[in-house]
Amino acid sequence: MARVDLHLHTTFSDGKLTPAELVNLCYRRGLRVISVSDHDSTEGLPEALEAAEELGEMRIIPGVELSTDIPGAEVHLLGYFLDWSSPGLRDTLRRFREGREDRAERMVERLDALGVHLDFERVKEVSGGGAIGRPHIAQVMVEKGYVRYPRDAFDKYLGRGGEAYVERSKMTPRQAIGLILTYGGVPVMAHPTYSSAKSGREGLKDVEGILLDLKRVGLAGVEVYYGDYTPEQVAGLRETADGLGLIPCGGSDYHASGDPGEPEPGSVGPPAWVVEKLEEVRPQGADPPAPSPGRSCP
């Protein structure tokens, strides 16, 4: 079992466990360093930090996960050690969450036209006031009996190219890296390679080229030890990370989704020294400027 898991979600985005429940689960599974990295939200961190303090032996690395867009695919960026309580960051993330809600409502409307009738108020209720995402829609589809498992909803309806898929306004990867650096964080690319347990996600083409390009603007690491990656995927990504001088990060990407085979916290994770390397490369001194808006290459 790993003792470090740097990719976990709570009810403040699309996870099913509260921050306190997640922290306690991780502790019981032997983890001692974790990152709560909700989508577009740091709102769950106070509860997670309080739960960790009560345990006394659990360290929480403040994190966030941002969705970005390149032609034909998404790139997710994780930010570690952010100044998560900064009003500027929290306001920016709030605007992202508002965009998520608008998108979710439009997807529910498309589903209705396809004969899949959901109550958007129920979707909001399932989100628990957190950042509304496609997994919440999928959960309601399971409740209503339209699909058996959440990933089935992604396969036909909610994944990129699905019948009810709706794009939303996203940053480019460069812009997300700029935002993370601006608020003192360390940018890491999440899950660049396809994972069979995570529906609605496509593997990136030319991963090495994208990583090299993003390293030039501040990318510090890439998820190598992830979810249900095969040993071959891990070995290939570790070789790529080492070759590019990127920190080999990782975690379970746990949501408590209910999908068969979902990796549990601590089932996968990076070596402990990775946390030290992330701390070493944290931005020091004055905040770097965020990149100018616009659709730059990745």
SVG drawing of the C-alpha trace seen along z (x, -y; Angstrom):
<svg xmlns="http://www.w3.org/2000/svg" viewBox="-38 -40 54 44">
<polyline fill="none" stroke="black" stroke-width="0.4" points="0.0,0.0 1.1,-3.5 1.6,-6.1 1.1,-9.1 -2.0,-9.8 -1.9,-13.1 -5.3,-12.9 -8.5,-12.7 -12.0,-14.3 -14.7,-15.1 -18.3,-16.3 -17.0,-19.8 -16.6,-18.7 -17.7,-15.3 -16.7,-12.9 -19.2,-11.2 -17.3,-11.5 -17.1,-14.7 -13.6,-16.0 -13.6,-14.6 -14.9,-11.2 -12.2,-11.1 -9.4,-12.0 -10.5,-9.4 -10.7,-6.7 -7.3,-7.6 -5.9,-7.4 -7.5,-3.9 -5.9,-2.8 -2.4,-3.7 -2.0,-7.0 -0.2,-9.8 0.3,-12.4 -2.6,-13.2 -3.8,-16.0 -7.5,-17.0 -7.7,-18.2 -11.3,-19.0 -12.3,-20.3 -12.4,-24.1 -12.7,-24.2 -10.6,-24.6 -13.7,-25.0 -13.3,-21.6 -9.8,-22.2 -10.8,-23.8 -12.8,-20.6 -10.0,-18.3 -7.3,-20.2 -9.4,-20.1 -9.9,-16.4 -6.2,-15.8 -5.3,-17.9 -7.6,-15.8 -5.8,-12.6 -2.4,-14.2 -0.4,-12.1 -2.0,-13.1 -0.6,-15.8 -2.9,-17.6 -1.3,-19.2 -3.7,-21.8 -4.6,-21.1 -7.0,-21.8 -7.7,-20.2 -8.4,-22.4 -9.8,-21.3 -8.2,-22.8 -8.7,-22.4 -6.5,-21.6 -7.8,-20.7 -9.7,-17.4 -8.9,-16.7 -8.8,-17.9 -5.7,-18.3 -6.2,-18.4 -3.8,-20.3 -3.3,-19.7 -2.0,-22.5 -0.3,-21.6 0.7,-23.9 -1.6,-26.7 -2.4,-29.7 -5.8,-28.2 -7.4,-30.9 -6.5,-33.7 -9.6,-35.8 -8.4,-36.1 -8.1,-32.4 -11.3,-31.6 -13.2,-34.2 -11.6,-32.8 -12.6,-29.2 -16.1,-30.4 -16.6,-31.7 -15.4,-28.3 -18.0,-26.5 -20.7,-28.8 -19.7,-27.8 -19.9,-24.1 -23.5,-24.6 -24.6,-26.3 -23.0,-23.4 -24.7,-20.8 -28.1,-22.4 -27.7,-22.4 -26.6,-18.7 -29.7,-17.8 -31.8,-19.6 -30.1,-17.6 -30.7,-14.4 -34.4,-15.3 -34.6,-15.7 -33.1,-12.2 -35.8,-10.7 -33.6,-10.6 -35.7,-12.7 -33.8,-14.1 -34.7,-16.8 -31.9,-19.4 -32.8,-20.3 -32.0,-16.7 -28.6,-17.0 -27.9,-20.1 -29.0,-18.3 -26.6,-15.4 -23.8,-17.9 -24.3,-18.9 -23.5,-22.5 -20.1,-21.6 -18.9,-22.2 -21.5,-20.5 -20.0,-18.1 -20.9,-15.3 -20.5,-12.6 -23.5,-14.2 -25.6,-13.8 -24.4,-10.3 -25.3,-9.5 -28.9,-10.7 -29.1,-8.6 -28.2,-5.6 -30.8,-6.5 -33.5,-6.8 -32.4,-3.4 -31.2,-4.8 -27.8,-3.3 -26.3,-0.7 -23.1,-2.4 -21.9,-6.1 -19.3,-5.2 -22.1,-3.8 -23.6,-7.3 -20.2,-8.7 -19.8,-6.0 -23.0,-6.9 -24.1,-10.3 -21.7,-12.5 -18.2,-11.7 -16.6,-13.9 -18.5,-13.1 -21.5,-11.6 -25.0,-12.3 -25.6,-14.9 -22.1,-16.3 -21.8,-20.1 -18.5,-22.0 -17.9,-24.6 -15.6,-27.5 -12.1,-26.3 -8.6,-27.7 -5.7,-26.5 -3.1,-24.5 -0.8,-27.5 -3.3,-29.7 -4.0,-27.1 -0.3,-26.8 -0.1,-30.6 -3.0,-30.6 -1.4,-27.9 2.0,-29.7 0.4,-33.0 -1.1,-31.6 2.1,-29.9 1.3,-26.4 3.2,-23.7 1.6,-22.6 1.4,-18.9 -0.3,-17.3 -3.0,-14.8 -3.6,-11.3 -2.2,-11.9 -2.8,-8.3 -6.1,-6.5 -7.4,-4.7 -10.1,-2.1 -11.8,-2.8 -12.3,-6.5 -15.0,-7.0 -15.3,-9.9 -11.5,-10.4 -9.4,-10.0 -5.6,-9.5 -3.6,-12.4 -1.7,-12.2 2.0,-13.2 2.1,-13.2 5.9,-13.8 5.6,-16.8 2.8,-18.4 4.7,-17.9 7.9,-19.4 5.9,-22.4 4.3,-23.0 7.5,-22.5 8.8,-25.6 6.0,-27.6 6.3,-26.1 4.9,-22.5 6.8,-20.7 5.4,-17.2 3.2,-14.6 1.0,-11.8 2.9,-8.6 1.4,-6.4 -2.3,-6.7 -5.6,-4.9 -5.6,-1.7 -2.6,-2.3 -1.0,0.9 2.7,1.6 3.6,0.8 1.8,-2.6 3.6,-3.4 7.0,-2.4 6.5,-4.4 5.4,-7.5 8.2,-7.2 10.7,-7.0 9.1,-10.1 9.1,-12.0 12.7,-11.2 13.7,-12.1 12.1,-15.5 13.1,-16.3 9.5,-16.2 8.5,-15.0 6.7,-11.7 3.5,-12.3 0.4,-10.2 -2.6,-9.1 -5.8,-7.1 -8.2,-9.9 -10.7,-8.5 -14.3,-9.7 -16.2,-6.8 -18.1,-6.7 -19.5,-3.2 -18.0,-2.1 -16.6,1.4 -12.9,1.6 -12.5,-2.0 -9.0,-2.3 -9.2,-2.9 -7.1,-5.6 -3.6,-4.2 -3.9,-1.5 -1.5,-3.6 0.7,-6.5 4.2,-8.1 7.3,-7.5 7.5,-9.7 10.4,-11.7 8.1,-13.1 6.5,-15.4 9.9,-16.8 10.6,-17.5 7.3,-19.3 8.1,-21.5 11.6,-22.3 10.1,-23.7 7.4,-25.8 7.5,-29.4 9.5,-31.7 9.3,-35.5 7.1,-37.6 4.1,-36.0 4.8,-35.4 2.3,-36.9 -0.5,-34.8 -0.3,-34.3 -2.3,-36.7 -5.7,-35.3 -6.2,-33.7 -6.1,-30.3 -2.4,-29.5 -1.1,-26.1 -1.4,-23.7"/>
</svg>
